[in-house]
Amino acid sequence: MPISHVAAMAFERVSRLASIPALMLAAVVWLAAVVQAHAQSLIRDPDIEHGLRELAFPILRAAGLNTNRVQILVINDNTFNAFVIDYNAIYVNYGLILSVESPEMLQAVIAHEAAHIANGHLARRAENLKAAQRNAGFGTALALLAAAAGGGEAALGIAAGTQGAALRSFLGHTRAEEASADRSAASYLRWAQISPSGMVELHRKFAGQELLSVANQDPYMRSHPTSRDRLRAAEAFLDEFGDKAVRNPSADYWFARVKGKLSAFLRSPSWTLRRAKEETDRDIRMMREASAHHQNRDLSRARAAIDEALAIRPNDPYYYELKGQILLENRQISKAVQAYQSAVEMAPNNALILAGYGRALLAQGNTDQALTALEKARSRDFRNARLMQDLGIAYAKVGNNGMASTVTAERYALQGRLDDAGIHAKRAVARLPEGSPGWQRAQDVLIASERFKKSKRKRK
C-alpha cells in the first residue's frame, strides 16, 4: 500500500543524529545532498523496535557492545540490505526482515553487523568518505564528515539511500573484514546459544548472487561481498561446533511479531486478513487484524481486534500504543489519550510512546502537559521528525516562538532540508536570549545551513 496511506506507524526521512550539536550537523551538510537524491525513510514504531531489541540483546551482549546504546533501526526499503555507519545503530531494510524465514537468520545478520562495530571496521569509514568525495564531488563538507567519523564516540548520521557508486564504496566492506565479521558473528551466536544454522541459510540465500551482474545483485551483496567460500566457512563452523542451541520461544514470538507488524502496514489489508489466520500466537493475529481493519477505516472491528490482543497481554504497552494511534487517527481523542496514558505508565521512558502521548494531548488541547511529554521524548530521541513537528506546534501554542523556530529548524535539518532549516534558525537566534540552550541549538543549525550553501556554490 502506498506509504502516504500507511497509518499507525511513523515513516521518517533518514538522517540519524544522536544530538544536534555543530559536529553532528556538519554530517548533515553532506547527507542533505544524498537525502535529496535518494529519499529514504526510517520506519519508527515502538513495537517493532522493541521486538528487534529483544532479538538483538543476547548478540550485542556477546559482542561486548552496550545493549542500551546500540539500536536496531528499520529502513523503509524493500531490498535485502543491512549496514552500520556508526557505533550506535544497526540499520536493517524492512525487505530483509520480511525475506528471512527464521529468527536465527535475522539474528545472524545482526551478529554480522555487530561484529563490524566490535572489530573496529568503522575506522575505515573516514577513508571511504574521502574516496566518495573524490568520486562524487560532494565538496569540502564531506571532509567535515570524515573528520567527525574519526571522533569514534560521535554518532554520525546515516547515508540516505543505497544507490550510486560513491555510496556503495562508502558502505562497502573488504573481503577480509567480511571474513573477520563472519568469524566473530559465529562466535557471538554460539555464546548466545543461538543456532548458527541461520548464518548458513543466510549465505545459501546469496550463494547464487555472484553469478549475477552487479546491477542485478542485491544491495547486501554489493556492500557485503560474499562468496561460496563464506558459505563453506559457515558450514565448517556448524560442522565443527555442532548445533547445541535449543529452540527459543521468545525469539520465535518477537520475530513473528516484528514481521507481523511490518507486513500489516506495508501490505494490503486484504493480504493481511488472509494471512493473519496462519499466525500461531493469537495476540499477534489480533494485532495484525486490528491494523488491517484500521487501514480499511473500520474502527469498530479494529477496536475489537486490538482489545482482544490486550485481553491476552493486558500489560503490553505496545498494544496500548497501537490502540491509542487507532483511536487518535479516528478522532476519538479522549479515549486515545487514555490508551496512550496506559502505555506510558507501562513504558515511561519509551521516546516513541511518549511522542504519541504528547501528540494525543496536543490534539486534546492540553498543551502544557503535551509539551512536558514531548520534551521528555525529545531528550531521549533526537531522530523523530514527527515529534519535532508536534513540539514546534506546542511551543507556538504557549507563545514560545523562539523555541518553536529552533525545533522547526532542527526538524528540517534532520530531513536534509538545510535551506529551510537556516531560515528558521535565523528566526530562533533573533528571538531567543543569546547563549541560552535553544539559541545554541539554533546556532548549530545555522552553521550547518551556511556550510551547505557554500558547498552547493562550489559544486556549481
C-alpha positions in Angstrom: 0.0 0.0 0.0 1.3 3.5 -0.7 3.4 5.0 2.1 1.2 8.1 2.2 -1.8 6.0 3.3 0.0 4.0 5.9 -1.4 4.7 9.4 -0.2 4.0 12.9 3.5 3.7 12.0 5.9 6.6 11.6 7.9 6.8 8.4 10.7 9.5 8.8 13.2 10.6 6.2 16.5 9.1 7.2 19.1 11.3 8.8 20.3 10.0 12.1 21.6 12.3 14.8 22.4 11.4 18.4 22.3 15.1 19.2 22.1 18.4 17.5 25.5 20.0 18.2 27.6 21.5 15.4 29.8 18.4 14.9 26.7 16.3 14.1 25.2 19.0 11.9 28.4 19.0 9.9 27.4 15.5 8.9 24.0 16.7 7.8 25.6 19.1 5.4 26.9 16.3 3.3 23.9 14.0 4.0 21.5 16.6 2.7 22.8 16.2 -0.8 22.4 12.5 -0.7 19.0 12.6 1.0 17.6 14.8 -1.7 18.9 12.5 -4.4 17.8 9.2 -2.7 14.8 9.8 -0.4 14.8 7.1 2.2 12.9 6.8 5.4 13.2 5.3 8.8 10.2 3.3 10.0 9.8 4.3 13.6 7.5 2.0 15.6 8.0 1.2 19.3 6.6 -2.3 19.0 8.9 -3.2 16.1 12.0 -1.6 17.7 11.3 -3.4 21.0 11.0 -6.7 19.2 14.3 -6.1 17.3 15.9 -5.2 20.6 14.7 -8.5 22.2 16.2 -10.4 19.3 19.5 -8.4 19.3 20.1 -8.3 23.1 22.0 -11.6 23.5 24.1 -10.9 20.4 25.1 -7.4 21.5 26.0 -8.7 24.9 28.1 -11.4 23.4 29.9 -8.8 21.2 30.7 -6.7 24.3 28.5 -3.8 23.0 26.3 -1.6 25.1 22.9 -3.1 24.8 21.2 0.1 25.8 23.1 2.2 23.3 23.1 0.2 20.1 19.7 0.3 18.4 18.3 -1.7 15.6 16.5 0.7 13.2 14.4 -0.2 10.2 14.9 1.4 6.8 11.9 1.9 4.6 13.4 0.0 1.7 12.1 -3.3 0.3 15.6 -4.6 -0.8 17.6 -7.0 1.2 20.3 -5.0 3.0 21.7 -4.1 6.4 24.7 -2.0 7.4 26.3 0.1 10.1 27.7 3.5 9.8 28.4 4.5 13.4 28.8 2.8 16.8 25.2 3.3 18.0 22.9 1.7 15.5 22.5 -1.2 13.1 20.3 -0.4 10.1 18.1 -3.1 8.5 15.9 -2.7 5.5 12.4 -3.9 6.0 12.8 -6.0 2.9 15.4 -8.1 4.7 13.2 -8.6 7.7 10.3 -9.8 5.6 12.5 -12.0 3.5 14.3 -14.1 6.1 12.5 -17.2 7.2 13.6 -17.6 10.8 14.7 -15.5 13.8 18.1 -17.2 13.5 18.7 -15.8 10.0 17.8 -12.2 11.2 20.0 -12.7 14.3 22.9 -13.8 12.0 22.6 -10.5 10.1 22.5 -8.6 13.4 25.5 -10.5 14.6 27.5 -9.8 11.4 26.8 -6.1 11.6 27.6 -6.0 15.3 30.9 -7.6 14.5 31.8 -4.7 12.2 31.3 -2.4 15.2 33.1 -4.5 17.7 36.0 -5.3 15.4 36.7 -1.6 14.7 35.9 -1.7 11.0 34.2 1.6 11.2 37.6 3.3 11.4 37.9 2.8 7.7 34.9 5.0 7.1 36.9 8.2 7.1 39.0 6.9 4.1 35.8 5.8 2.4 34.3 9.2 2.8 37.3 10.8 1.3 37.0 8.4 -1.7 33.3 9.2 -2.0 34.2 12.9 -2.0 36.6 12.4 -4.9 34.2 10.2 -6.8 31.0 12.2 -6.3 32.3 15.7 -5.9 30.4 16.5 -2.8 32.8 19.2 -1.8 34.5 20.3 1.4 31.5 19.3 3.5 32.4 15.7 3.1 35.8 16.3 4.7 33.9 17.7 7.7 32.0 14.4 7.9 35.2 12.5 7.5 36.7 14.4 10.4 33.6 13.7 12.5 34.0 10.0 11.6 37.4 10.0 13.2 35.9 11.0 16.5 34.8 7.5 17.3 32.3 8.3 20.1 30.2 10.6 18.0 27.1 9.2 16.3 27.4 10.4 12.8 24.3 10.0 10.7 23.1 7.6 8.1 23.7 8.0 4.4 20.3 8.1 2.8 19.9 5.6 0.0 21.9 2.6 -1.1 22.3 3.5 -4.8 25.3 5.0 -6.6 28.9 4.0 -6.8 30.1 6.5 -4.2 27.6 5.4 -1.6 28.3 1.7 -2.3 32.0 2.5 -1.8 31.2 4.2 1.5 29.1 1.3 2.8 31.2 -1.5 1.4 33.5 -3.8 3.4 36.6 -5.6 2.2 36.5 -9.4 1.9 39.0 -9.5 4.8 36.6 -7.6 7.0 33.7 -9.8 5.9 35.6 -12.9 6.8 36.5 -11.4 10.2 32.9 -10.3 10.8 31.6 -13.8 9.9 34.0 -15.5 12.4 33.1 -13.1 15.2 29.4 -13.3 14.4 29.5 -17.1 14.6 31.2 -16.9 18.0 28.6 -14.4 19.2 25.8 -16.8 18.1 27.4 -19.7 19.8 28.0 -17.8 23.0 24.4 -16.5 23.0 23.1 -20.1 22.3 21.6 -19.1 19.0 21.7 -21.7 16.3 24.4 -20.9 13.7 22.3 -22.6 11.1 20.8 -19.1 10.5 24.1 -17.9 9.2 24.5 -20.9 6.9 21.0 -20.3 5.5 21.8 -16.7 5.0 24.9 -17.5 2.9 23.0 -20.1 0.9 20.4 -17.4 0.1 23.2 -15.4 -1.6 25.4 -18.1 -3.0 24.0 -17.5 -6.5 24.3 -13.8 -6.3 27.9 -13.8 -7.6 26.7 -15.2 -10.9 24.6 -12.1 -11.5 25.7 -8.8 -12.9 26.4 -6.0 -10.3 23.2 -4.2 -11.5 21.1 -7.2 -10.6 22.7 -8.1 -7.4 21.0 -7.3 -4.0 22.4 -4.2 -2.3 23.5 -6.6 0.5 25.7 -8.4 -1.9 27.2 -5.2 -3.3 28.1 -3.8 0.2 28.9 -7.2 1.8 30.9 -9.1 -0.8 30.0 -12.7 -0.3 31.3 -15.9 -1.9 30.9 -19.6 -1.7 34.0 -19.6 0.5 32.0 -17.7 3.1 29.2 -20.3 2.8 31.8 -23.1 3.2 33.3 -21.4 6.2 29.8 -21.1 7.9 29.1 -24.8 7.1 32.5 -25.7 8.5 31.8 -23.8 11.7 28.5 -25.6 12.1 30.2 -29.0 11.5 33.0 -28.3 14.0 30.9 -27.0 16.9 27.5 -28.5 16.1 24.2 -27.0 16.8 23.5 -27.3 20.5 21.1 -24.4 20.6 17.6 -25.2 21.8 14.5 -23.6 20.3 13.8 -20.2 21.9 10.1 -19.5 22.1 10.7 -15.8 23.0 12.8 -15.3 19.8 10.2 -17.0 17.7 7.5 -14.8 19.2 9.2 -11.5 18.7 10.4 -12.4 15.2 6.7 -13.2 14.3 5.5 -10.0 15.9 8.0 -7.8 14.2 7.3 -9.4 10.8 3.6 -9.3 11.5 3.5 -5.6 12.4 5.7 -4.6 9.4 3.7 -6.6 6.9 0.3 -5.4 8.3 1.2 -1.8 7.5 3.2 -2.4 4.4 0.9 -4.8 2.6 -2.7 -4.6 1.7 -5.4 -5.1 4.3 -6.9 -8.0 2.3 -3.5 -9.7 2.2 -3.1 -9.3 6.0 -6.6 -10.6 6.8 -5.9 -13.7 4.6 -2.5 -14.4 6.1 -3.2 -13.4 9.7 -5.1 -16.7 10.2 -1.8 -18.6 9.9 -0.4 -16.8 13.0 0.5 -19.2 15.8 0.1 -16.6 18.6 -3.4 -15.3 18.8 -2.4 -11.8 20.1 -0.2 -11.2 17.1 -3.1 -12.4 14.8 -5.4 -9.9 16.5 -2.8 -7.1 16.2 -2.5 -7.7 12.5 -6.2 -7.8 12.0 -6.6 -4.6 14.0 -4.0 -3.0 11.7 -5.8 -4.2 8.6 -9.3 -3.1 9.8 -7.8 0.3 10.7 -6.4 0.7 7.2 -9.9 -0.2 5.9 -11.3 2.6 8.2 -13.4 0.1 10.1 -13.0 1.5 13.7 -15.4 -1.0 15.3 -13.5 -4.1 14.1 -10.1 -2.5 14.7 -11.0 -1.7 18.3 -12.5 -5.2 18.8 -9.3 -6.8 17.5 -6.8 -4.8 19.5 -8.9 -5.2 22.6 -8.8 -8.9 22.1 -5.0 -8.7 21.8 -4.9 -6.7 25.1 -7.1 -9.3 26.8 -4.3 -11.8 26.1 -1.5 -9.4 27.0 -3.0 -6.8 29.4 0.3 -5.4 30.4 1.7 -4.8 26.9 2.4 -1.1 26.4 2.9 -1.5 22.6 -0.6 -2.8 22.1 -1.9 0.1 24.1 0.2 2.4 21.9 -1.4 0.9 18.8 -4.8 1.3 20.3 -4.0 4.9 21.0 -2.9 5.6 17.4 -6.0 3.9 16.0 -8.3 6.0 18.2 -6.3 9.2 17.6 -6.5 8.8 13.8 -10.2 8.2 14.1 -10.6 11.4 16.2 -11.5 9.6 19.4 -9.2 12.0 21.2 -10.1 11.4 24.9 -10.0 7.6 24.5 -6.7 7.9 22.6 -5.2 9.9 25.5 -6.4 7.2 27.9 -4.8 4.4 25.8 -1.5 6.3 25.5 -1.5 7.1 29.2 -1.7 3.3 29.9 1.2 2.7 27.5 3.3 5.5 29.2 2.6 4.0 32.7 4.0 0.7 31.5 6.9 2.1 29.5 7.6 5.6 30.9 10.9 6.1 29.2 10.0 4.9 25.7 10.5 8.0 23.5 8.2 6.9 20.7 5.3 6.1 23.1 5.9 9.5 24.8 5.8 11.2 21.5 2.4 9.6 20.7 1.1 10.5 24.1 2.2 14.1 23.6 0.5 14.2 20.1 -2.8 13.0 21.6 -2.6 15.5 24.5 -1.9 18.2 21.9 -5.0 17.2 19.9 -7.0 17.3 23.1 -5.9 20.9 23.8 -3.9 20.0 26.9 -0.8 21.9 25.6 1.2 22.3 28.8 1.0 18.5 29.5 1.7 17.8 25.9 4.8 20.0 26.0 6.1 18.1 29.0 5.7 14.7 27.3 7.1 15.9 24.0 10.2 17.5 25.7 10.8 14.3 27.6 10.5 12.3 24.3 13.0 14.6 22.6 15.5 14.3 25.4 15.6 10.6 24.6 15.4 10.6 20.8 16.5 13.4 18.5 15.7 11.4 15.3 11.9 11.6 15.3 10.9 14.4 12.8 7.2 13.9 13.6 8.0 14.5 17.2 9.8 17.7 16.4 6.9 18.9 14.3 4.5 18.4 17.3 7.0 20.0 19.6 7.1 23.1 17.4 3.3 23.3 17.4 3.3 23.0 21.2 5.9 25.8 21.7 4.0 28.1 19.3 0.7 27.5 21.2 2.3 28.5 24.5 3.8 31.6 22.9 7.4 30.5 22.9 8.0 31.3 19.2 11.8 31.2 19.6 11.8 27.6 20.7 9.2 26.8 18.0 11.6 28.1 15.4 14.5 26.2 16.9 12.8 22.8 16.8 11.4 23.6 13.3 15.0 24.3 12.2 16.2 21.1 13.7 13.4 19.1 12.1 14.3 20.5 8.6 17.9 19.7 9.3 17.0 16.1 10.2 15.2 15.8 6.9 18.2 17.2 5.0 16.4 20.5 4.1 19.2 22.7 5.1 18.0 25.8 3.3 14.7 25.8 5.1 16.4 24.9 8.4 18.6 28.0 8.0 15.6 30.3 7.6 14.0 29.1 10.9 17.4 29.0 12.7 17.8 32.7 11.9 14.4 33.4 13.4 15.3 31.5 16.5 18.6 33.3 17.0 16.8 36.6 16.7 14.1 35.7 19.3 16.0 33.7 22.0 18.4 35.0 24.6 21.9 34.8 23.4 23.8 31.9 24.9 20.6 30.1 26.0 20.3 26.3 25.2 17.7 27.0 22.5 19.8 29.8 21.0 22.9 27.5 20.9 20.9 24.7 19.1 19.7 27.2 16.6 23.2 28.5 16.0 24.4 24.9 15.3 21.7 24.5 12.6 22.6 27.9 11.2 26.2 27.0 10.9 25.3 23.8 9.1 23.0 25.6 6.8 25.7 28.1 5.8 28.2 25.4 5.2 25.6 23.6 3.0 25.1 26.8 0.9 28.8 27.1 0.4 29.2 23.5 -0.7 26.3 24.0 -3.2 28.0 27.0 -4.7 31.3 25.1 -5.1 29.6 22.2 -6.8 28.1 24.6 -9.5 
